[in-house]
Amino acid sequence: MKVIPVRIPNKIIEGIDKLVEKGIYANRSAAIRVIVTRYILDETNIISE
């Protein structure tokens, strides 16, 4: 796994923090990793159809 620096708007971080507070994700990194993975999978499924 590679580490990449990204800039994310504060409103998005606030939303991610709420998901972490609710216990949906263990931490910000886990949340971002899952969200990006799901997005990429969804987009590649659309592209491949």
MIVO-775300 format. One record per atom (N, C-alpha, C, CB): residue number from 1; x, y, z. Coordinates in pm, 1 decimal, m for minus. Glycine has a CB too. Layout:
MIVO-775300
   pos         px         py         pz
   NUM          X          Y          Z
...
end
This chain:
MIVO-775300
   pos         px         py         pz
     1       85.3     m117.0        0.0
     1        0.0        0.0        0.0
     1       89.9      123.3        0.0
     1      m97.1       m0.2      122.6
     2       53.2      222.3      m80.1
     2      129.6      346.6      m85.9
     2       59.1      455.3       m5.4
     2      149.1      391.8     m232.1
     3      137.0      547.1       43.8
     3       84.8      663.7      113.8
     3       86.9      779.9       15.5
     3      168.2      696.1      243.6
     4      m27.0      849.2        2.6
     4      m33.2      965.2      m86.2
     4      m92.7     1083.7       m9.6
     4     m117.7      933.5     m214.0
     5      m31.8     1199.4      m22.3
     5      m89.0     1318.3       43.3
     5     m203.3     1373.0      m42.5
     5       20.8     1428.5       66.1
     6     m312.9     1406.3       21.2
     6     m427.0     1465.3      m50.3
     6     m482.3     1582.5       30.0
     6     m538.3     1359.1      m75.5
     7     m543.0     1673.3      m40.6
     7     m612.0     1785.6       24.3
     7     m761.6     1760.9        7.9
     7     m568.9     1926.1      m37.7
     8     m832.9     1765.4      119.3
     8     m976.2     1739.0      118.9
     8    m1046.0     1856.8      187.2
     8    m1009.6     1603.3      190.7
     9    m1152.8     1906.9      125.6
     9    m1224.6     2020.8      185.7
     9    m1273.2     1988.8      327.2
     9    m1344.2     2060.6       97.7
    10    m1276.4     2092.1      410.1
    10    m1316.6     2076.2      550.5
    10    m1453.0     2011.6      566.2
    10    m1317.0     2210.0      619.3
    11    m1549.2     2046.2      481.2
    11    m1684.4     1989.2      492.9
    11    m1681.1     1838.3      471.4
    11    m1780.4     2055.3      391.1
    12    m1596.8     1791.4      381.9
    12    m1585.7     1647.4      357.0
    12    m1521.5     1579.3      477.8
    12    m1502.8     1619.5      228.1
    13    m1417.8     1642.0      533.4
    13    m1352.5     1587.6      653.2
    13    m1451.7     1580.2      769.1
    13    m1230.1     1674.1      692.9
    14    m1534.9     1682.6      783.2
    14    m1637.1     1680.4      889.0
    14    m1730.9     1561.7      870.5
    14    m1717.8     1812.1      889.6
    15    m1770.0     1534.4      746.9
    15    m1855.3     1419.0      719.6
    15    m1785.7     1288.0      752.0
    15    m1898.9     1419.1      574.7
    16    m1659.1     1278.3      715.5
    16    m1580.7     1158.4      745.9
    16    m1568.4     1141.9      896.7
    16    m1440.3     1165.9      680.5
    17    m1541.7     1251.1      966.4
    17    m1530.9     1245.1     1113.3
    17    m1660.8     1196.3     1177.4
    17    m1494.2     1383.2     1169.6
    18    m1774.8     1236.3     1122.3
    18    m1902.9     1190.2     1175.7
    18    m1917.2     1039.2     1158.0
    18    m2019.6     1263.3     1106.7
    19    m1873.0      987.9     1043.6
    19    m1878.7      842.8     1019.8
    19    m1788.3      768.4     1118.0
    19    m1837.6      809.8      874.3
    20    m1672.8      827.9     1148.4
    20    m1580.4      767.4     1245.2
    20    m1641.6      771.8     1385.0
    20    m1443.1      840.5     1243.8
    21    m1699.7      886.0     1421.2
    21    m1762.5      898.8     1553.4
    21    m1875.3      798.4     1573.1
    21    m1815.9     1040.0     1572.8
    22    m1949.5      769.0     1466.1
    22    m2059.3      672.1     1472.9
    22    m2008.7      528.5     1477.8
    22    m2152.1      689.6     1353.7
    23    m1879.2      511.6     1457.8
    23    m1822.2      377.9     1461.7
    23    m1831.4      302.3     1330.2
    23    m1889.2      299.3     1567.4
    24    m1870.0      371.3     1224.1
    24    m1880.6      307.0     1093.5
    24    m1741.5      272.0     1041.6
    24    m1954.6      398.4      993.1
    25    m1645.9      357.9     1069.3
    25    m1505.5      334.2     1033.2
    25    m1419.8      354.7     1157.2
    25    m1459.3      429.2      917.1
    26    m1306.9      286.4     1161.1
    26    m1217.2      294.6     1276.7
    26    m1147.4      429.7     1286.1
    26    m1113.4      184.2     1269.9
    27    m1117.4      488.7     1171.2
    27    m1045.0      616.6     1168.3
    27    m1060.9      680.7     1030.8
    27     m893.9      596.3     1202.2
    28    m1008.1      800.5     1015.9
    28    m1018.7      872.5      888.6
    28     m956.2      795.1      773.6
    28     m952.9     1008.6      900.0
    29     m839.3      739.4      797.0
    29     m769.6      667.0      690.6
    29     m852.8      550.7      638.9
    29     m634.7      616.1      740.5
    30     m911.2      475.2      730.1
    30     m994.2      362.0      689.7
    30    m1114.9      410.1      610.0
    30    m1040.0      281.6      812.7
    31    m1176.8      516.5      656.3
    31    m1293.8      571.1      586.7
    31    m1257.3      614.6      445.2
    31    m1352.6      689.8      665.0
    32    m1151.0      690.7      432.8
    32    m1110.2      740.5      301.2
    32    m1072.8      625.0      209.9
    32     m992.2      838.3      314.2
    33    m1003.4      527.0      263.2
    33     m962.8      410.7      183.8
    33    m1086.1      338.1      127.7
    33     m877.5      313.6      269.7
    34    m1186.1      314.7      212.6
    34    m1307.4      244.6      168.8
    34    m1387.0      329.8       69.9
    34    m1395.4      208.2      289.9
    35    m1400.9      457.0       99.5
    35    m1478.5      546.2       12.5
    35    m1415.3      554.7     m126.3
    35    m1488.9      687.0       74.9
    36    m1286.1      572.6     m132.2
    36    m1217.2      581.1     m262.0
    36    m1226.8      448.0     m335.7
    36    m1068.6      621.1     m243.0
    37    m1206.4      338.4     m264.8
    37    m1215.0      206.4     m328.3
    37    m1353.1      183.1     m386.8
    37    m1181.6       95.9     m227.6
    38    m1456.5      211.7     m309.8
    38    m1594.5      193.4     m359.3
    38    m1620.0      280.2     m482.0
    38    m1697.2      227.4     m248.6
    39    m1573.5      403.8     m478.5
    39    m1593.8      494.5     m591.6
    39    m1526.5      440.3     m716.9
    39    m1539.7      634.4     m558.9
    40    m1402.3      398.5     m703.6
    40    m1327.9      346.2     m818.5
    40    m1396.3      220.7     m873.1
    40    m1181.3      314.8     m778.9
    41    m1438.1      131.0     m785.5
    41    m1507.4       10.0     m830.8
    41    m1636.9       44.6     m903.1
    41    m1536.7      m82.4     m712.3
    42    m1713.1      138.2     m849.5
    42    m1837.6      180.3     m914.8
    42    m1809.8      241.6    m1051.7
    42    m1913.2      281.0     m826.6
    43    m1710.9      327.6    m1059.8
    43    m1678.6      393.8    m1185.4
    43    m1625.5      294.4    m1288.7
    43    m1576.4      504.7    m1161.8
    44    m1543.6      200.0    m1246.5
    44    m1491.2      105.0    m1343.4
    44    m1597.9        8.3    m1388.8
    44    m1374.4       29.2    m1285.4
    45    m1696.6      m20.4    m1305.5
    45    m1809.1     m103.7    m1347.6
    45    m1893.2      m30.5    m1452.4
    45    m1896.4     m142.5    m1226.1
    46    m1910.2       97.2    m1433.7
    46    m1986.8      177.1    m1530.1
    46    m1911.2      181.9    m1662.9
    46    m2011.9      321.6    m1475.8
    47    m1781.3      204.8    m1654.8
    47    m1699.5      215.0    m1775.4
    47    m1697.0       84.1    m1852.0
    47    m1557.9      256.9    m1739.9
    48    m1690.9      m28.4    m1780.9
    48    m1679.0     m157.4    m1847.8
    48    m1811.6     m210.2    m1903.5
    48    m1621.7     m257.7    m1752.4
    49    m1922.5     m145.0    m1872.1
    49    m2052.8     m192.3    m1922.1
    49    m2075.8     m149.1    m2064.6
    49    m2166.3     m141.0    m1834.4
end
